[in-house]
Amino acid sequence: MLNTKNLNLSFMLLACGLMYIVYSINVVHADEKSETAKVVFHADYANPQRMSSMLTSIFNMVTTYENEFIEYDIRIVFLSHGIQFLTHDRLKGTPFEVDDKQAKLREDLITRLLTLHNMQNINLSLCDITRQAIGLDKKKLIPGVTIVTSGVVEIAKLQSHGFSYLKVQ
């Protein structure tokens, strides 16, 4: 004859064990979701189409993260020709001079960049080696730009801190 009392106790212990396992899985899953997604974009080009593609990618990334309730830290590190997108100055007489054709496209891209910075808190960093090489005054940079000593060193540092590296080709 089966002991009903022992059988009921066994089922209760099994149920408690299963509830603990399900709870543990959900806690681990919640912990994974609470981690911050960290991404650094490398922008060293003057091509407006590449910049547009990068900004679209960032917008899509932010939208996905926000829809999935994932915290994010997205940064763009600008160096070399990328400086063109952080100032309204035409950079005349420098290797990064903006021509008439590119000027209008650049203004639209700067507007998109500022929107990402202001609305989604995208961090904008500029290599100071690039800025100093052309003698651009910091006051001529768009609002929100952070100066870093070296763009490539900043990218390497961010990667060592768990940031994924992306560069639009």
C-alpha positions as CSV (number, residue, x, y, z in Angstrom):
1,M,0.0,0.0,0.0
2,L,1.3,3.5,-0.9
3,N,1.8,5.9,1.9
4,T,-0.3,8.9,0.7
5,K,1.4,11.3,3.2
6,N,4.9,10.5,1.8
7,L,3.7,10.7,-1.8
8,N,2.1,14.1,-1.2
9,L,5.4,15.3,0.5
10,S,7.4,14.0,-2.5
11,F,5.2,15.9,-5.0
12,M,5.4,19.0,-2.9
13,L,9.2,18.8,-2.7
14,L,9.4,18.1,-6.5
15,A,7.1,21.1,-7.1
16,C,9.2,23.3,-4.9
17,G,12.4,22.1,-6.7
18,L,10.8,22.9,-10.1
19,M,9.7,26.3,-8.9
20,Y,13.2,27.0,-7.7
21,I,14.7,26.0,-11.0
22,V,12.2,28.1,-13.0
23,Y,12.9,31.1,-10.6
24,S,16.6,30.6,-11.0
25,I,16.4,30.6,-14.8
26,N,14.3,33.8,-14.7
27,V,16.7,35.5,-12.4
28,V,19.7,34.6,-14.6
29,H,17.7,35.8,-17.7
30,A,16.8,39.0,-15.9
31,D,20.4,39.6,-15.0
32,E,21.5,39.1,-18.6
33,K,18.9,41.6,-19.7
34,S,20.0,44.2,-17.1
35,E,23.5,44.3,-18.5
36,T,24.3,47.4,-20.5
37,A,25.0,46.9,-24.2
38,K,28.2,48.7,-25.0
39,V,29.2,49.7,-28.6
40,V,31.9,52.0,-30.0
41,F,31.7,53.2,-33.6
42,H,34.9,54.3,-35.3
43,A,34.3,57.3,-37.7
44,D,37.4,58.4,-39.6
45,Y,35.9,59.0,-43.0
46,A,34.5,62.0,-44.9
47,N,32.0,60.0,-47.1
48,P,28.5,61.3,-46.3
49,Q,26.9,58.0,-47.4
50,R,29.0,56.1,-44.9
51,M,28.1,58.6,-42.2
52,S,24.4,58.3,-43.0
53,S,24.7,54.5,-42.9
54,M,26.3,54.7,-39.5
55,L,23.7,57.0,-38.1
56,T,20.9,54.8,-39.5
57,S,22.6,51.8,-37.9
58,I,22.8,53.6,-34.5
59,F,19.2,54.7,-34.7
60,N,18.1,51.1,-35.5
61,M,20.3,49.8,-32.7
62,V,18.9,52.2,-30.1
63,T,15.3,51.4,-31.2
64,T,15.9,47.7,-30.8
65,Y,17.5,48.2,-27.4
66,E,14.7,50.4,-26.2
67,N,12.0,48.1,-27.4
68,E,13.7,45.2,-25.6
69,F,14.3,47.3,-22.4
70,I,18.0,46.9,-22.7
71,E,20.3,49.6,-21.3
72,Y,22.9,50.8,-23.7
73,D,26.1,52.9,-23.9
74,I,26.8,53.8,-27.6
75,R,29.8,56.0,-28.4
76,I,31.2,57.4,-31.6
77,V,34.9,58.2,-31.7
78,F,35.7,60.6,-34.5
79,L,39.3,61.1,-35.9
80,S,40.9,62.1,-39.1
81,H,38.3,63.0,-41.8
82,G,35.5,62.3,-39.3
83,I,36.1,65.7,-37.8
84,Q,34.1,67.2,-40.6
85,F,30.9,66.0,-39.0
86,L,31.6,67.7,-35.7
87,T,31.8,71.3,-36.9
88,H,30.0,73.7,-39.2
89,D,33.4,75.1,-40.1
90,R,34.4,74.4,-43.7
91,L,38.0,73.5,-42.6
92,K,39.5,75.5,-45.5
93,G,43.2,74.9,-46.1
94,T,43.2,71.6,-44.2
95,P,43.3,68.0,-45.5
96,F,39.7,67.8,-44.3
97,E,38.3,70.8,-46.3
98,V,34.5,70.5,-47.1
99,D,33.6,71.4,-50.6
100,D,30.3,73.0,-51.7
101,K,28.7,69.7,-52.8
102,Q,29.4,68.0,-49.5
103,A,28.5,71.0,-47.3
104,K,24.7,70.6,-47.6
105,L,24.9,66.8,-47.0
106,R,27.1,67.4,-44.0
107,E,24.6,69.9,-42.4
108,D,21.8,67.3,-42.6
109,L,24.1,64.7,-41.1
110,I,25.2,67.0,-38.3
111,T,21.5,67.5,-37.5
112,R,20.9,63.8,-37.3
113,L,24.0,63.4,-35.2
114,L,22.9,66.0,-32.7
115,T,19.4,64.4,-32.5
116,L,21.0,61.1,-31.6
117,H,23.2,62.8,-29.0
118,N,20.4,64.9,-27.5
119,M,17.6,62.4,-27.6
120,Q,19.3,59.0,-27.2
121,N,22.4,60.1,-25.2
122,I,24.9,58.9,-27.9
123,N,28.4,59.9,-26.8
124,L,30.4,61.9,-29.3
125,S,34.2,61.9,-28.9
126,L,36.8,63.7,-31.0
127,C,40.5,62.8,-31.2
128,D,42.5,65.9,-30.0
129,I,45.5,64.9,-32.1
130,T,43.3,65.5,-35.2
131,R,41.8,68.7,-33.9
132,Q,45.2,70.2,-32.9
133,A,46.8,69.1,-36.2
134,I,44.5,71.5,-38.1
135,G,44.3,74.2,-35.4
136,L,40.5,74.0,-35.0
137,D,39.3,76.0,-31.9
138,K,37.2,73.9,-29.5
139,K,34.5,76.6,-29.6
140,K,33.9,75.6,-33.3
141,L,32.8,72.1,-32.4
142,I,29.1,71.2,-32.2
143,P,27.6,71.0,-28.7
144,G,28.2,67.8,-26.8
145,V,31.5,66.8,-28.2
146,T,34.0,65.3,-25.7
147,I,37.7,65.7,-26.5
148,V,39.9,62.6,-26.0
149,T,43.6,62.7,-26.2
150,S,43.9,60.0,-29.0
151,G,41.0,58.5,-30.9
152,V,42.6,55.2,-31.5
153,V,43.7,54.9,-27.9
154,E,40.2,55.7,-26.8
155,I,38.7,53.0,-29.1
156,A,41.3,50.4,-27.7
157,K,40.5,51.4,-24.2
158,L,36.7,51.0,-24.7
159,Q,37.3,47.6,-26.3
160,S,39.3,46.5,-23.3
161,H,36.3,47.6,-21.2
162,G,33.9,45.3,-23.1
163,F,32.7,47.6,-25.9
164,S,31.9,46.0,-29.2
165,Y,33.8,47.7,-32.1
166,L,31.9,48.7,-35.3
167,K,33.0,50.6,-38.3
168,V,30.8,51.2,-41.3
169,Q,32.4,50.3,-44.6
